[in-house]
Amino acid sequence: KVFPLVQTINDLDDGLSDKTDQDLIDKTVELKKFVNEAREGARAEHENDLDKNELKKKVLEAEQKALDSIMPEAFAMVKETCRRMVGQSFRVSGQNAEWNMIPYDVQLLGAIVLHNGKVSEMKTGEGKTLVATMPIYLNALTGRGVHVITVNDYLAQRDAEWMGEVYRRLGLTVGFILNSMDNVKRRDMYACDITYGTNNEFGFDYLRDNMALHPDELCQRDHAFAVVDEVDSVLIDEARTPLI
Protein backbone atom coordinates (compact mmCIF):
# COMPACT_ATOMS: atom_id res chain seq x y z
CA LYS A 1 0.00 0.00 0.00
CA VAL A 2 2.84 2.37 0.84
CA PHE A 3 5.23 1.55 -1.99
CA PRO A 4 3.60 3.80 -4.64
CA LEU A 5 4.58 6.74 -2.41
CA VAL A 6 8.21 5.61 -2.67
CA GLN A 7 8.07 5.91 -6.45
CA THR A 8 6.54 9.38 -6.13
CA ILE A 9 9.38 10.42 -3.82
CA ASN A 10 11.99 9.09 -6.26
CA ASP A 11 10.33 10.90 -9.18
CA LEU A 12 10.33 14.17 -7.24
CA ASP A 13 13.95 13.60 -6.24
CA ASP A 14 14.95 13.29 -9.91
CA GLY A 15 13.46 16.74 -10.51
CA LEU A 16 15.59 18.36 -7.80
CA SER A 17 19.00 17.68 -9.36
CA ASP A 18 19.13 21.03 -11.14
CA LYS A 19 18.14 23.05 -8.05
CA THR A 20 20.74 25.02 -6.09
CA ASP A 21 21.33 24.58 -2.36
CA GLN A 22 19.64 27.94 -1.81
CA ASP A 23 16.62 26.72 -3.82
CA LEU A 24 16.20 23.89 -1.30
CA ILE A 25 16.39 26.31 1.64
CA ASP A 26 13.83 28.57 -0.07
CA LYS A 27 11.60 25.53 -0.58
CA THR A 28 11.80 24.77 3.14
CA VAL A 29 10.55 28.29 3.88
CA GLU A 30 7.74 27.80 1.35
CA LEU A 31 6.68 24.47 2.87
CA LYS A 32 6.74 25.96 6.39
CA LYS A 33 4.46 28.73 5.17
CA PHE A 34 2.10 26.21 3.56
CA VAL A 35 1.74 24.24 6.82
CA ASN A 36 1.26 27.39 8.89
CA GLU A 37 -1.40 28.73 6.52
CA ALA A 38 -3.30 25.42 6.72
CA ARG A 39 -3.21 25.58 10.50
CA GLU A 40 -4.26 29.22 10.75
CA GLY A 41 -6.93 28.75 8.10
CA ALA A 42 -8.57 26.04 10.19
CA ARG A 43 -8.30 28.23 13.29
CA ALA A 44 -10.00 31.17 11.55
CA GLU A 45 -12.73 28.95 10.13
CA HIS A 46 -13.72 27.29 13.41
CA GLU A 47 -12.73 29.63 16.27
CA ASN A 48 -16.20 31.15 16.58
CA ASP A 49 -18.21 27.92 16.63
CA LEU A 50 -16.05 25.42 18.60
CA ASP A 51 -14.81 25.22 22.17
CA LYS A 52 -11.09 25.36 22.92
CA ASN A 53 -10.44 21.61 22.84
CA GLU A 54 -12.43 21.00 19.66
CA LEU A 55 -10.74 23.96 18.00
CA LYS A 56 -7.30 22.59 18.86
CA LYS A 57 -8.31 19.23 17.40
CA LYS A 58 -9.45 20.83 14.13
CA VAL A 59 -6.24 22.88 13.88
CA LEU A 60 -4.06 19.80 14.43
CA GLU A 61 -6.08 17.82 11.87
CA ALA A 62 -5.48 20.56 9.30
CA GLU A 63 -1.77 20.61 10.15
CA GLN A 64 -1.55 16.82 9.78
CA LYS A 65 -3.37 16.89 6.45
CA ALA A 66 -0.95 19.54 5.18
CA LEU A 67 2.07 17.50 6.29
CA ASP A 68 0.72 14.36 4.62
CA SER A 69 0.22 16.24 1.35
CA ILE A 70 3.82 17.52 1.22
CA MET A 71 5.44 14.35 2.58
CA PRO A 72 6.75 13.04 -0.79
CA GLU A 73 8.27 16.43 -1.64
CA ALA A 74 9.87 16.84 1.79
CA PHE A 75 11.32 13.32 1.76
CA ALA A 76 12.69 13.91 -1.77
CA MET A 77 14.43 17.07 -0.53
CA VAL A 78 16.15 15.12 2.25
CA LYS A 79 17.23 12.42 -0.22
CA GLU A 80 18.65 14.99 -2.62
CA THR A 81 20.50 16.72 0.23
CA CYS A 82 22.03 13.38 1.28
CA ARG A 83 23.19 12.80 -2.31
CA ARG A 84 24.92 16.19 -2.39
CA MET A 85 26.77 15.44 0.84
CA VAL A 86 28.33 12.16 -0.36
CA GLY A 87 32.14 12.25 -0.09
CA GLN A 88 32.21 15.22 2.30
CA SER A 89 33.70 14.91 5.79
CA PHE A 90 32.37 16.38 9.03
CA ARG A 91 33.46 16.54 12.66
CA VAL A 92 31.20 14.25 14.66
CA SER A 93 31.87 13.78 18.38
CA GLY A 94 35.46 14.90 17.85
CA GLN A 95 36.10 12.49 14.97
CA ASN A 96 36.12 12.97 11.20
CA ALA A 97 33.20 11.16 9.54
CA GLU A 98 32.71 10.89 5.79
CA TRP A 99 29.14 11.01 4.52
CA ASN A 100 28.27 8.05 2.28
CA MET A 101 24.51 7.61 2.72
CA ILE A 102 21.62 8.09 0.29
CA PRO A 103 18.26 6.62 1.40
CA TYR A 104 17.35 3.31 -0.25
CA ASP A 105 13.73 2.54 -1.11
CA VAL A 106 13.34 0.37 2.00
CA GLN A 107 14.53 3.32 4.11
CA LEU A 108 11.93 5.54 2.45
CA LEU A 109 9.33 2.94 3.49
CA GLY A 110 10.59 3.07 7.06
CA ALA A 111 10.41 6.87 7.02
CA ILE A 112 6.79 6.85 5.84
CA VAL A 113 5.90 4.37 8.60
CA LEU A 114 7.52 6.61 11.25
CA HIS A 115 5.67 9.70 10.02
CA ASN A 116 2.41 7.77 10.36
CA GLY A 117 3.14 7.17 14.05
CA LYS A 118 3.98 3.48 13.80
CA VAL A 119 6.99 1.37 14.77
CA SER A 120 9.62 0.79 12.12
CA GLU A 121 11.73 -2.25 13.01
CA MET A 122 15.22 -2.42 11.49
CA LYS A 123 18.30 -4.48 12.25
CA THR A 124 21.54 -2.89 13.45
CA GLY A 125 23.37 -1.35 10.52
CA GLU A 126 20.31 -0.92 8.31
CA GLY A 127 20.36 2.84 8.71
CA LYS A 128 17.57 3.73 11.12
CA THR A 129 19.37 6.97 12.03
CA LEU A 130 19.12 8.04 8.39
CA VAL A 131 15.52 6.80 8.12
CA ALA A 132 14.47 9.12 10.94
CA THR A 133 15.83 12.24 9.19
CA MET A 134 12.90 12.32 6.77
CA PRO A 135 9.94 12.37 9.21
CA ILE A 136 12.00 14.61 11.51
CA TYR A 137 12.51 17.17 8.72
CA LEU A 138 8.88 16.95 7.59
CA ASN A 139 7.40 17.47 11.06
CA ALA A 140 9.89 20.23 11.90
CA LEU A 141 8.17 22.25 9.15
CA THR A 142 5.36 22.97 11.64
CA GLY A 143 7.75 25.26 13.52
CA ARG A 144 6.58 23.70 16.80
CA GLY A 145 9.67 21.56 17.40
CA VAL A 146 10.57 17.89 17.00
CA HIS A 147 12.11 15.82 19.80
CA VAL A 148 14.38 12.89 18.95
CA ILE A 149 14.63 10.60 21.97
CA THR A 150 17.59 8.23 22.29
CA VAL A 151 19.27 6.21 25.02
CA ASN A 152 22.39 8.15 26.05
CA ASP A 153 24.10 11.56 25.84
CA TYR A 154 26.73 10.30 23.41
CA LEU A 155 24.15 9.24 20.82
CA ALA A 156 22.15 12.44 21.32
CA GLN A 157 25.17 14.62 20.56
CA ARG A 158 26.53 12.36 17.80
CA ASP A 159 23.25 12.16 15.90
CA ALA A 160 22.57 15.89 16.31
CA GLU A 161 25.98 16.71 14.84
CA TRP A 162 25.92 13.99 12.18
CA MET A 163 22.32 14.18 10.91
CA GLY A 164 22.25 17.88 11.75
CA GLU A 165 24.27 18.50 8.59
CA VAL A 166 21.21 17.44 6.58
CA TYR A 167 18.79 19.69 8.45
CA ARG A 168 21.05 22.74 8.43
CA ARG A 169 21.53 22.47 4.67
CA LEU A 170 17.76 22.62 4.38
CA GLY A 171 17.51 25.73 6.55
CA LEU A 172 16.51 24.22 9.91
CA THR A 173 18.13 24.59 13.33
CA VAL A 174 19.31 21.63 15.41
CA GLY A 175 20.16 21.27 19.10
CA PHE A 176 20.85 18.57 21.68
CA ILE A 177 20.33 18.24 25.42
CA LEU A 178 23.13 17.01 27.70
CA ASN A 179 22.93 16.25 31.40
CA SER A 180 25.54 18.93 32.14
CA MET A 181 23.56 21.82 30.59
CA ASP A 182 21.95 24.56 32.68
CA ASN A 183 18.40 25.83 32.22
CA VAL A 184 19.37 28.72 29.94
CA LYS A 185 21.26 26.44 27.54
CA ARG A 186 18.44 23.89 27.60
CA ARG A 187 15.92 26.59 26.66
CA ASP A 188 18.07 27.52 23.65
CA MET A 189 18.26 23.87 22.59
CA TYR A 190 14.49 23.38 22.90
CA ALA A 191 13.94 26.52 20.80
CA CYS A 192 15.57 24.77 17.82
CA ASP A 193 13.47 23.18 15.08
CA ILE A 194 14.89 19.78 16.08
CA THR A 195 16.17 18.73 19.51
CA TYR A 196 18.01 15.49 20.32
CA GLY A 197 18.20 14.13 23.85
CA THR A 198 17.69 11.13 26.12
CA ASN A 199 14.41 9.94 27.58
CA ASN A 200 15.67 10.94 31.04
CA GLU A 201 16.53 14.52 30.05
CA PHE A 202 13.23 15.09 28.22
CA GLY A 203 11.28 13.49 31.05
CA PHE A 204 12.91 15.35 33.92
CA ASP A 205 12.81 18.67 32.03
CA TYR A 206 9.07 18.11 31.64
CA LEU A 207 8.70 17.42 35.37
CA ARG A 208 10.81 20.46 36.32
CA ASP A 209 8.71 22.66 34.02
CA ASN A 210 5.59 21.48 35.84
CA MET A 211 7.12 22.62 39.13
CA ALA A 212 8.26 26.01 37.81
CA LEU A 213 6.89 29.03 39.68
CA HIS A 214 7.51 31.55 36.89
CA PRO A 215 7.38 31.36 33.06
CA ASP A 216 11.05 32.37 32.87
CA GLU A 217 11.96 29.10 34.58
CA LEU A 218 10.44 26.96 31.81
CA CYS A 219 12.78 25.34 29.29
CA GLN A 220 10.53 23.19 27.07
CA ARG A 221 7.90 24.58 24.73
CA ASP A 222 5.01 22.81 22.96
CA HIS A 223 5.07 19.03 22.50
CA ALA A 224 4.31 18.38 18.85
CA PHE A 225 6.14 15.36 17.40
CA ALA A 226 8.73 12.90 18.72
CA VAL A 227 10.76 10.10 17.20
CA VAL A 228 11.83 7.45 19.71
CA ASP A 229 15.11 5.72 18.83
CA GLU A 230 15.63 2.25 20.36
CA VAL A 231 11.93 2.15 21.23
CA ASP A 232 12.18 -1.26 22.89
CA SER A 233 14.82 0.04 25.30
CA VAL A 234 13.13 3.40 25.98
CA LEU A 235 9.50 2.32 26.31
CA ILE A 236 9.89 -1.27 27.60
CA ASP A 237 13.24 -1.82 29.37
CA GLU A 238 13.39 1.69 30.84
CA ALA A 239 9.68 1.68 31.69
CA ARG A 240 10.49 0.09 35.05
CA THR A 241 12.05 3.35 36.27
CA PRO A 242 10.03 5.83 38.40
CA LEU A 243 10.38 8.57 35.76
CA ILE A 244 8.47 6.64 33.13
C-alpha positions in Angstrom: 0.0 0.0 0.0 2.8 2.4 0.8 5.2 1.5 -2.0 3.6 3.8 -4.6 4.6 6.7 -2.4 8.2 5.6 -2.7 8.1 5.9 -6.5 6.5 9.4 -6.1 9.4 10.4 -3.8 12.0 9.1 -6.3 10.3 10.9 -9.2 10.3 14.2 -7.2 14.0 13.6 -6.2 14.9 13.3 -9.9 13.5 16.7 -10.5 15.6 18.4 -7.8 19.0 17.7 -9.4 19.1 21.0 -11.1 18.1 23.1 -8.0 20.7 25.0 -6.1 21.3 24.6 -2.4 19.6 27.9 -1.8 16.6 26.7 -3.8 16.2 23.9 -1.3 16.4 26.3 1.6 13.8 28.6 -0.1 11.6 25.5 -0.6 11.8 24.8 3.1 10.6 28.3 3.9 7.7 27.8 1.3 6.7 24.5 2.9 6.7 26.0 6.4 4.5 28.7 5.2 2.1 26.2 3.6 1.7 24.2 6.8 1.3 27.4 8.9 -1.4 28.7 6.5 -3.3 25.4 6.7 -3.2 25.6 10.5 -4.3 29.2 10.7 -6.9 28.7 8.1 -8.6 26.0 10.2 -8.3 28.2 13.3 -10.0 31.2 11.6 -12.7 28.9 10.1 -13.7 27.3 13.4 -12.7 29.6 16.3 -16.2 31.1 16.6 -18.2 27.9 16.6 -16.0 25.4 18.6 -14.8 25.2 22.2 -11.1 25.4 22.9 -10.4 21.6 22.8 -12.4 21.0 19.7 -10.7 24.0 18.0 -7.3 22.6 18.9 -8.3 19.2 17.4 -9.4 20.8 14.1 -6.2 22.9 13.9 -4.1 19.8 14.4 -6.1 17.8 11.9 -5.5 20.6 9.3 -1.8 20.6 10.1 -1.5 16.8 9.8 -3.4 16.9 6.4 -0.9 19.5 5.2 2.1 17.5 6.3 0.7 14.4 4.6 0.2 16.2 1.4 3.8 17.5 1.2 5.4 14.4 2.6 6.7 13.0 -0.8 8.3 16.4 -1.6 9.9 16.8 1.8 11.3 13.3 1.8 12.7 13.9 -1.8 14.4 17.1 -0.5 16.1 15.1 2.2 17.2 12.4 -0.2 18.7 15.0 -2.6 20.5 16.7 0.2 22.0 13.4 1.3 23.2 12.8 -2.3 24.9 16.2 -2.4 26.8 15.4 0.8 28.3 12.2 -0.4 32.1 12.2 -0.1 32.2 15.2 2.3 33.7 14.9 5.8 32.4 16.4 9.0 33.5 16.5 12.7 31.2 14.3 14.7 31.9 13.8 18.4 35.5 14.9 17.9 36.1 12.5 15.0 36.1 13.0 11.2 33.2 11.2 9.5 32.7 10.9 5.8 29.1 11.0 4.5 28.3 8.1 2.3 24.5 7.6 2.7 21.6 8.1 0.3 18.3 6.6 1.4 17.3 3.3 -0.3 13.7 2.5 -1.1 13.3 0.4 2.0 14.5 3.3 4.1 11.9 5.5 2.5 9.3 2.9 3.5 10.6 3.1 7.1 10.4 6.9 7.0 6.8 6.8 5.8 5.9 4.4 8.6 7.5 6.6 11.3 5.7 9.7 10.0 2.4 7.8 10.4 3.1 7.2 14.1 4.0 3.5 13.8 7.0 1.4 14.8 9.6 0.8 12.1 11.7 -2.2 13.0 15.2 -2.4 11.5 18.3 -4.5 12.2 21.5 -2.9 13.5 23.4 -1.3 10.5 20.3 -0.9 8.3 20.4 2.8 8.7 17.6 3.7 11.1 19.4 7.0 12.0 19.1 8.0 8.4 15.5 6.8 8.1 14.5 9.1 10.9 15.8 12.2 9.2 12.9 12.3 6.8 9.9 12.4 9.2 12.0 14.6 11.5 12.5 17.2 8.7 8.9 16.9 7.6 7.4 17.5 11.1 9.9 20.2 11.9 8.2 22.3 9.2 5.4 23.0 11.6 7.7 25.3 13.5 6.6 23.7 16.8 9.7 21.6 17.4 10.6 17.9 17.0 12.1 15.8 19.8 14.4 12.9 19.0 14.6 10.6 22.0 17.6 8.2 22.3 19.3 6.2 25.0 22.4 8.2 26.0 24.1 11.6 25.8 26.7 10.3 23.4 24.2 9.2 20.8 22.1 12.4 21.3 25.2 14.6 20.6 26.5 12.4 17.8 23.3 12.2 15.9 22.6 15.9 16.3 26.0 16.7 14.8 25.9 14.0 12.2 22.3 14.2 10.9 22.3 17.9 11.7 24.3 18.5 8.6 21.2 17.4 6.6 18.8 19.7 8.5 21.1 22.7 8.4 21.5 22.5 4.7 17.8 22.6 4.4 17.5 25.7 6.5 16.5 24.2 9.9 18.1 24.6 13.3 19.3 21.6 15.4 20.2 21.3 19.1 20.8 18.6 21.7 20.3 18.2 25.4 23.1 17.0 27.7 22.9 16.2 31.4 25.5 18.9 32.1 23.6 21.8 30.6 22.0 24.6 32.7 18.4 25.8 32.2 19.4 28.7 29.9 21.3 26.4 27.5 18.4 23.9 27.6 15.9 26.6 26.7 18.1 27.5 23.7 18.3 23.9 22.6 14.5 23.4 22.9 13.9 26.5 20.8 15.6 24.8 17.8 13.5 23.2 15.1 14.9 19.8 16.1 16.2 18.7 19.5 18.0 15.5 20.3 18.2 14.1 23.9 17.7 11.1 26.1 14.4 9.9 27.6 15.7 10.9 31.0 16.5 14.5 30.1 13.2 15.1 28.2 11.3 13.5 31.0 12.9 15.4 33.9 12.8 18.7 32.0 9.1 18.1 31.6 8.7 17.4 35.4 10.8 20.5 36.3 8.7 22.7 34.0 5.6 21.5 35.8 7.1 22.6 39.1 8.3 26.0 37.8 6.9 29.0 39.7 7.5 31.6 36.9 7.4 31.4 33.1 11.1 32.4 32.9 12.0 29.1 34.6 10.4 27.0 31.8 12.8 25.3 29.3 10.5 23.2 27.1 7.9 24.6 24.7 5.0 22.8 23.0 5.1 19.0 22.5 4.3 18.4 18.9 6.1 15.4 17.4 8.7 12.9 18.7 10.8 10.1 17.2 11.8 7.4 19.7 15.1 5.7 18.8 15.6 2.2 20.4 11.9 2.2 21.2 12.2 -1.3 22.9 14.8 0.0 25.3 13.1 3.4 26.0 9.5 2.3 26.3 9.9 -1.3 27.6 13.2 -1.8 29.4 13.4 1.7 30.8 9.7 1.7 31.7 10.5 0.1 35.0 12.0 3.4 36.3 10.0 5.8 38.4 10.4 8.6 35.8 8.5 6.6 33.1 
